[in-house]
Amino acid sequence: MQGSPEEDMVVTPPNLFDAAAQCLDCTGVDAKLAATHAAAQAFAAGRLGCAGAAPPQAIRAPGRPPRPRLVPPRALAQRGLGSTEGRAALVHAIAHIEFNAINLAWDAVYRFRDMPAAYYADWVRVADDEARHFALIAARLAQLGHAYGDFDAHDGLWEMATRTADSCLARMALVPRVLEARGLDVTPGMIERLRG
């Protein structure tokens, strides 16, 4: 099976940590998705080693497109689900969570060294899954007449990643097990609201 044109153009570094950094640095949505899929395929094929990488750089903002505009959570407009615009805003918020999740997964790979092989395998798989989820949600957003970046968003997940950059234990406890889990907790209510 042949990849997309973006995947065909991606040159994945031979080192897992360098590949993770490359994915983190991509600013374009399509480029980030393509780099993520290419790195995940290279890792699954055994082409990405862990030796010889430079130590991780200090955490900084990951590559992202110029939009959406990032604002404080309280500055986000509240939209009801009774309109197409309101439903699009909700789908956009979910797309933003998925886009952040790609970066969070790659940073978990890049930042924390000397972890067991299963740790890296899990996070590479998560990054690839999140890229797939983002693409599905972005397609639904397009059906609603919008694109990623059309609505403002906040940066709460990445802010917590920045605060936990020095501790893998703190990162795993606070980002996936608390903040991302809270998002899952509201899913049943969100489904009911959308059905209504």
Backbone bond lengths (Angstrom), bond angles and torsions (degrees), N, CA, C in turn:
res aa  C-N    CA-C-N  psi(-1)  N-CA   C-N-CA  omega(-1)  CA-C   N-CA-C  phi
1 M - - - 1.455 - - 1.516 109.33 -
2 Q 1.309 116.84 132.98 1.439 121.37 -178.39 1.515 110.30 -91.55
3 G 1.348 116.98 144.67 1.459 121.44 179.21 1.515 111.00 -78.94
4 S 1.325 114.38 177.82 1.460 120.47 176.24 1.523 108.77 -70.34
5 P 1.357 118.14 165.97 1.467 119.27 177.51 1.527 112.28 -56.46
6 E 1.362 117.41 -37.23 1.462 119.65 179.50 1.528 110.24 -64.06
7 E 1.352 117.03 -42.77 1.454 120.27 179.99 1.519 111.09 -65.48
8 D 1.333 116.45 -37.51 1.457 120.23 -179.02 1.526 111.61 -64.85
9 M 1.340 118.31 -26.98 1.457 122.21 -177.76 1.527 112.53 -88.94
10 V 1.329 119.09 -12.83 1.456 122.10 -175.82 1.518 110.06 -75.23
11 V 1.316 115.88 128.88 1.459 121.90 172.90 1.519 105.83 -106.97
12 T 1.334 116.29 109.43 1.453 121.45 -177.32 1.519 109.39 -86.34
13 P 1.340 118.26 128.73 1.471 119.40 176.12 1.528 110.35 -60.49
14 P 1.329 117.99 156.17 1.466 120.27 -177.16 1.527 113.76 -77.79
15 N 1.315 118.04 -6.38 1.451 122.26 -178.16 1.526 109.27 -107.43
16 L 1.327 117.84 133.68 1.452 122.22 -177.33 1.520 111.81 -58.22
17 F 1.319 118.02 -42.75 1.459 120.55 -176.92 1.528 111.56 -69.33
18 D 1.342 116.33 -36.33 1.462 119.40 175.85 1.532 110.67 -68.59
19 A 1.330 116.41 -37.24 1.470 119.99 176.78 1.528 110.49 -64.39
20 A 1.335 116.42 -41.02 1.468 120.02 177.69 1.523 110.32 -62.50
21 A 1.341 116.56 -42.94 1.471 120.14 178.58 1.525 110.50 -62.41
22 Q 1.329 116.91 -40.21 1.459 120.45 178.55 1.527 110.50 -60.55
23 C 1.318 116.67 -44.55 1.469 120.59 179.42 1.524 110.70 -64.44
24 L 1.316 116.46 -42.83 1.462 120.04 178.56 1.524 111.66 -61.01
25 D 1.330 116.95 -38.60 1.465 121.13 -174.33 1.523 114.09 -76.97
26 C 1.324 118.55 -19.14 1.468 120.58 -178.76 1.527 109.98 -58.53
27 T 1.315 116.45 128.72 1.469 120.19 -179.58 1.520 112.33 -95.60
28 G 1.304 117.87 -29.07 1.455 120.84 179.98 1.516 110.93 -83.60
29 V 1.320 116.11 143.85 1.459 120.68 -179.63 1.521 110.29 -60.89
30 D 1.325 117.68 -52.13 1.467 120.45 -178.54 1.528 111.69 -60.56
31 A 1.337 116.04 -40.06 1.467 119.91 179.46 1.520 110.84 -64.70
32 K 1.335 117.88 -40.91 1.463 120.88 179.93 1.526 111.04 -65.98
33 L 1.340 116.34 -42.37 1.456 119.46 178.47 1.525 110.81 -63.93
34 A 1.331 116.76 -44.59 1.461 120.63 -178.82 1.529 111.21 -65.07
35 A 1.328 117.36 -44.44 1.465 120.87 179.50 1.525 110.52 -63.57
36 T 1.323 116.36 -38.60 1.463 120.85 179.16 1.517 110.99 -64.04
37 H 1.325 117.05 -48.93 1.467 120.25 179.80 1.532 110.98 -62.76
38 A 1.330 116.82 -40.93 1.468 120.42 -179.54 1.524 110.87 -65.54
39 A 1.328 117.27 -43.07 1.464 120.37 179.73 1.525 110.62 -65.81
40 A 1.321 117.39 -40.96 1.468 120.48 179.24 1.530 110.67 -63.37
41 Q 1.333 116.83 -40.37 1.466 119.98 178.22 1.527 110.91 -66.54
42 A 1.328 116.65 -41.55 1.466 120.25 178.96 1.524 110.62 -64.46
43 F 1.328 116.69 -39.39 1.463 120.28 178.94 1.528 110.32 -65.79
44 A 1.321 116.85 -45.36 1.468 120.96 -179.80 1.526 111.37 -62.29
45 A 1.334 116.17 -31.27 1.461 120.69 179.89 1.530 112.46 -84.23
46 G 1.336 117.25 -0.92 1.463 120.89 179.04 1.504 114.79 79.74
47 R 1.330 117.35 19.73 1.461 120.77 -177.50 1.532 113.57 -94.38
48 L 1.327 118.61 1.61 1.466 121.01 179.96 1.520 109.79 -117.56
49 G 1.313 115.90 111.94 1.453 120.41 177.04 1.522 111.08 -92.13
50 C 1.323 115.98 173.63 1.470 120.86 -179.72 1.519 112.35 -111.00
51 A 1.320 118.37 -5.77 1.465 120.66 -176.43 1.518 110.87 -85.61
52 G 1.319 115.30 152.59 1.455 121.09 170.52 1.507 116.55 82.41
53 A 1.301 118.64 9.63 1.468 119.86 -179.31 1.519 110.05 -86.70
54 A 1.310 115.27 147.68 1.465 120.52 173.25 1.524 108.77 -68.80
55 P 1.326 118.15 153.89 1.464 119.88 176.98 1.534 110.49 -58.32
56 P 1.331 117.01 154.18 1.464 118.51 -178.45 1.524 112.07 -65.21
57 Q 1.313 115.20 144.06 1.460 121.72 175.19 1.526 109.17 -75.14
58 A 1.313 116.18 161.75 1.464 120.42 174.64 1.521 108.96 -57.99
59 I 1.310 115.81 143.95 1.462 119.92 -177.33 1.525 110.16 -66.27
60 R 1.313 114.60 141.57 1.473 122.06 177.66 1.518 106.67 -145.17
61 A 1.303 116.15 178.05 1.463 119.47 179.21 1.520 109.54 -62.61
62 P 1.321 117.91 136.73 1.462 120.06 177.20 1.526 110.28 -73.68
63 G 1.318 115.66 165.46 1.455 119.42 174.71 1.522 109.85 -64.80
64 R 1.310 114.73 136.51 1.470 120.44 177.75 1.524 107.44 -155.64
65 P 1.321 115.84 158.27 1.468 118.10 178.16 1.535 110.36 -68.85
66 P 1.338 117.49 165.26 1.467 119.77 -178.98 1.531 113.28 -63.79
67 R 1.306 117.30 -24.21 1.455 121.98 175.52 1.517 107.83 -123.05
68 P 1.313 119.58 143.57 1.452 127.30 18.19 1.536 112.33 -79.81
69 R 1.317 113.23 156.27 1.457 120.64 173.49 1.525 106.53 -72.42
70 L 1.332 115.97 131.48 1.461 120.46 -179.51 1.523 109.48 -93.72
71 V 1.313 115.86 126.02 1.461 122.72 -177.38 1.533 108.30 -130.85
72 P 1.338 117.94 164.44 1.471 119.22 173.90 1.530 109.95 -61.44
73 P 1.336 117.34 148.18 1.473 119.91 -178.17 1.526 113.68 -52.28
74 R 1.315 117.71 -37.66 1.469 120.68 -178.29 1.535 112.48 -70.24
75 A 1.337 116.37 -16.38 1.470 119.86 -179.31 1.523 112.41 -87.38
76 L 1.339 117.41 -4.52 1.463 119.73 179.68 1.524 109.89 -72.60
77 A 1.317 115.68 136.30 1.464 120.74 178.95 1.525 109.77 -68.24
78 Q 1.318 116.77 137.51 1.463 121.76 175.14 1.524 108.42 -88.56
79 R 1.321 116.43 125.17 1.451 120.83 -179.51 1.521 108.99 -125.94
80 G 1.302 116.45 135.21 1.457 120.67 176.91 1.516 111.23 -76.23
81 L 1.326 115.57 157.40 1.455 120.41 -178.84 1.525 112.54 -84.89
82 G 1.326 117.09 2.66 1.458 120.50 -178.58 1.518 113.91 -77.87
83 S 1.306 117.30 -5.92 1.469 120.57 179.68 1.524 109.62 -122.38
84 T 1.322 115.78 159.41 1.470 120.22 176.26 1.517 109.98 -61.86
85 E 1.332 116.38 -38.90 1.469 120.70 179.38 1.532 110.74 -62.38
86 G 1.321 116.62 -41.75 1.458 120.45 178.88 1.518 112.30 -65.82
87 R 1.321 116.42 -41.99 1.466 119.69 177.46 1.529 110.42 -66.12
88 A 1.324 116.78 -38.31 1.467 120.22 177.79 1.531 110.43 -63.89
89 A 1.322 116.83 -38.41 1.469 120.10 178.29 1.523 110.67 -63.39
90 L 1.333 117.15 -39.71 1.461 120.69 177.53 1.528 110.59 -65.71
91 V 1.313 117.59 -45.98 1.466 121.30 179.13 1.531 109.63 -62.18
92 H 1.328 116.77 -38.51 1.460 120.71 177.68 1.526 110.66 -62.53
93 A 1.330 116.83 -41.89 1.465 120.31 179.02 1.526 110.27 -60.94
94 I 1.322 116.52 -39.83 1.467 120.24 178.67 1.532 109.99 -67.87
95 A 1.323 116.91 -40.77 1.469 120.05 176.98 1.526 110.37 -59.35
96 H 1.323 116.49 -40.74 1.467 120.15 -179.77 1.530 110.78 -65.23
97 I 1.316 116.73 -39.37 1.465 120.35 176.56 1.528 109.68 -60.82
98 E 1.320 116.79 -44.23 1.472 120.39 -179.92 1.527 111.38 -65.63
99 F 1.337 117.02 -39.99 1.467 119.88 178.80 1.525 109.74 -63.04
100 N 1.339 116.24 -43.91 1.461 119.83 176.38 1.523 111.23 -61.62
101 A 1.329 116.25 -37.91 1.464 120.17 -177.89 1.528 111.45 -63.42
102 I 1.326 117.57 -32.59 1.471 120.37 175.27 1.528 108.77 -60.62
103 N 1.337 115.85 -50.38 1.465 120.18 -179.47 1.523 112.03 -63.67
104 L 1.321 117.25 -40.32 1.462 120.27 179.93 1.528 111.01 -63.16
105 A 1.325 116.77 -40.89 1.461 119.74 179.14 1.521 111.02 -64.57
106 W 1.337 116.28 -45.28 1.467 118.08 -179.19 1.519 111.21 -67.51
107 D 1.327 118.02 -34.65 1.457 118.62 177.91 1.532 110.93 -67.73
108 A 1.341 117.28 -34.76 1.469 120.41 176.27 1.520 110.46 -62.18
109 V 1.324 117.38 -34.50 1.472 121.21 175.77 1.522 109.71 -72.31
110 Y 1.329 116.17 -51.36 1.471 121.68 -172.41 1.530 112.54 -66.11
111 R 1.306 116.68 -43.21 1.461 121.58 -167.89 1.520 113.93 -78.35
112 F 1.322 117.19 -38.42 1.454 120.46 -169.94 1.528 109.74 -104.85
113 R 1.320 115.14 109.51 1.460 122.46 -174.21 1.529 110.61 -97.74
114 D 1.314 115.24 165.40 1.468 122.75 177.88 1.525 113.06 60.37
115 M 1.302 116.44 32.32 1.457 120.93 174.91 1.530 108.29 -90.88
116 P 1.336 117.77 163.75 1.468 119.73 177.47 1.527 111.17 -62.56
117 A 1.316 116.14 154.31 1.470 121.06 -178.72 1.525 111.43 -57.15
118 A 1.331 117.39 -36.07 1.466 120.88 -179.27 1.526 111.55 -64.08
119 Y 1.326 117.38 -31.99 1.470 121.34 177.01 1.521 109.82 -59.43
120 Y 1.335 116.28 -49.38 1.467 120.29 -179.35 1.518 111.33 -67.11
121 A 1.307 117.42 -40.36 1.469 120.39 178.71 1.523 110.46 -60.11
122 D 1.333 116.44 -43.21 1.468 119.79 179.34 1.524 111.61 -63.36
123 W 1.328 117.70 -46.64 1.464 119.60 -175.57 1.523 112.92 -71.97
124 V 1.326 117.44 -32.51 1.473 119.19 173.98 1.527 109.35 -64.43
125 R 1.314 116.69 -42.71 1.469 120.81 178.09 1.528 110.63 -63.41
126 V 1.328 117.08 -40.08 1.469 120.86 177.63 1.530 110.00 -62.04
127 A 1.325 117.48 -46.46 1.469 120.36 179.88 1.524 110.71 -57.33
128 D 1.330 116.26 -44.59 1.458 120.55 -179.65 1.529 110.91 -64.85
129 D 1.335 116.48 -42.87 1.475 120.24 177.51 1.520 111.59 -62.04
130 E 1.326 116.55 -43.56 1.466 119.75 -178.90 1.529 110.83 -64.34
131 A 1.333 116.77 -35.98 1.466 119.87 176.66 1.525 110.34 -64.61
132 R 1.324 116.28 -40.21 1.468 120.36 177.24 1.525 110.45 -65.48
133 H 1.333 116.91 -43.91 1.468 120.51 178.12 1.526 110.90 -60.09
134 F 1.338 115.87 -44.57 1.460 119.28 179.69 1.524 110.59 -58.11
135 A 1.324 116.95 -45.25 1.469 120.38 -178.38 1.524 111.01 -61.26
136 L 1.324 117.30 -40.88 1.472 120.53 178.61 1.530 111.31 -64.26
137 I 1.313 116.11 -43.90 1.462 119.99 -178.00 1.526 110.53 -70.96
138 A 1.324 117.21 -37.36 1.467 120.03 176.73 1.527 110.61 -63.23
139 A 1.326 116.94 -35.32 1.468 120.05 177.07 1.528 110.28 -65.60
140 R 1.325 117.17 -40.45 1.469 120.08 177.04 1.519 110.43 -66.06
141 L 1.305 117.09 -39.31 1.460 121.08 177.53 1.532 110.32 -60.57
142 A 1.318 116.56 -39.88 1.471 120.45 177.56 1.528 110.77 -64.01
143 Q 1.331 117.21 -37.20 1.468 119.90 176.72 1.531 111.22 -62.32
144 L 1.320 116.34 -27.42 1.459 121.15 178.46 1.534 111.84 -88.11
145 G 1.325 116.33 5.29 1.462 121.03 175.92 1.514 114.87 85.57
146 H 1.330 117.75 20.88 1.464 121.19 -178.05 1.519 110.53 -134.30
147 A 1.324 114.91 170.80 1.462 121.84 177.36 1.520 108.88 -133.62
148 Y 1.319 115.54 161.55 1.455 119.81 176.50 1.526 108.41 -60.79
149 G 1.314 115.36 127.68 1.454 120.95 -177.89 1.514 112.60 109.90
150 D 1.331 117.34 -11.63 1.471 120.69 -178.18 1.523 112.90 -72.33
151 F 1.323 118.34 -19.82 1.463 122.48 -179.33 1.524 108.40 -122.62
152 D 1.319 116.60 154.01 1.459 120.79 175.12 1.530 109.42 -67.19
153 A 1.323 116.08 161.08 1.458 122.15 178.73 1.524 108.16 -146.58
154 H 1.320 116.10 171.39 1.470 119.00 175.59 1.522 109.37 -118.15
155 D 1.316 115.86 170.59 1.462 121.89 -172.53 1.523 112.20 -119.23
156 G 1.335 117.51 29.74 1.457 121.49 -174.36 1.515 114.35 -59.47
157 L 1.331 117.51 -41.26 1.467 119.28 -179.12 1.523 111.34 -64.55
158 W 1.344 116.54 -44.31 1.462 118.10 -179.23 1.523 111.18 -70.07
159 E 1.328 117.90 -32.66 1.467 119.71 176.47 1.523 110.22 -60.06
160 M 1.333 117.44 -40.19 1.464 120.06 177.71 1.524 110.49 -69.57
161 A 1.327 117.95 -34.88 1.466 120.10 175.94 1.527 109.97 -61.15
162 T 1.317 116.43 -39.55 1.469 120.51 178.37 1.522 110.57 -63.52
163 R 1.314 116.30 -42.32 1.475 120.26 -179.32 1.524 112.63 -67.97
164 T 1.328 117.36 -23.90 1.471 120.70 -176.90 1.525 112.54 -108.36
165 A 1.320 116.83 19.51 1.473 120.63 -175.17 1.524 112.91 -65.47
166 D 1.328 118.28 -21.06 1.459 120.76 -176.88 1.524 113.79 -95.01
167 S 1.329 117.78 0.00 1.460 119.29 -176.07 1.519 110.85 -145.81
168 C 1.321 115.76 113.91 1.462 120.30 177.53 1.527 109.94 -62.09
169 L 1.332 117.39 -40.44 1.460 120.64 -179.74 1.524 111.17 -61.86
170 A 1.332 116.90 -45.89 1.466 120.07 178.65 1.526 110.58 -64.50
171 R 1.337 117.14 -40.52 1.467 120.23 179.14 1.527 110.22 -59.90
172 M 1.323 116.72 -50.28 1.461 119.67 -176.55 1.531 111.34 -65.60
173 A 1.323 116.65 -35.14 1.467 119.73 -179.80 1.518 111.51 -70.90
174 L 1.328 117.85 -40.82 1.465 120.38 -170.64 1.518 114.77 -94.69
175 V 1.315 118.55 -33.41 1.467 118.46 -176.91 1.529 111.03 -86.66
176 P 1.343 120.54 -69.35 1.473 117.46 -178.12 1.526 113.70 -70.28
177 R 1.353 117.50 -36.95 1.468 118.63 -171.51 1.518 113.37 -86.18
178 V 1.331 118.64 -16.67 1.471 119.77 178.05 1.526 109.88 -115.56
179 L 1.331 117.44 -66.40 1.472 119.66 -172.30 1.524 112.33 -66.15
180 E 1.334 117.64 -49.75 1.457 118.93 -179.84 1.526 110.99 -68.59
181 A 1.326 117.03 -34.66 1.466 120.05 178.71 1.526 110.86 -65.08
182 R 1.329 117.61 -34.69 1.471 120.17 176.19 1.526 110.76 -60.36
183 G 1.319 115.86 -37.28 1.462 119.37 177.02 1.519 111.28 -61.95
184 L 1.325 116.13 -39.41 1.465 119.57 177.65 1.527 110.74 -67.84
185 D 1.321 116.94 -33.75 1.466 120.47 -179.21 1.524 112.55 -62.18
186 V 1.328 117.23 -30.98 1.472 119.45 -178.06 1.523 112.57 -88.21
187 T 1.332 116.97 -5.95 1.467 119.89 -176.78 1.526 113.87 -58.46
188 P 1.336 119.89 -46.99 1.472 117.85 179.93 1.533 113.00 -58.53
189 G 1.325 117.29 -41.68 1.457 120.35 177.72 1.520 112.42 -64.88
190 M 1.318 115.97 -37.55 1.462 120.97 178.27 1.528 110.43 -64.49
191 I 1.325 116.41 -41.39 1.472 120.48 178.55 1.509 109.82 -61.39
192 E 1.331 116.24 -44.46 1.479 119.51 179.79 1.517 111.31 -63.20
193 R 1.326 117.28 -41.32 1.475 120.51 178.47 1.522 110.64 -62.39
194 L 1.335 116.86 -41.78 1.462 119.73 179.78 1.532 111.39 -67.55
195 R 1.324 116.59 -38.56 1.459 119.33 176.56 1.523 111.30 -62.99
196 G 1.344 115.96 -37.04 1.468 120.81 -179.48 1.505 111.58 -69.45
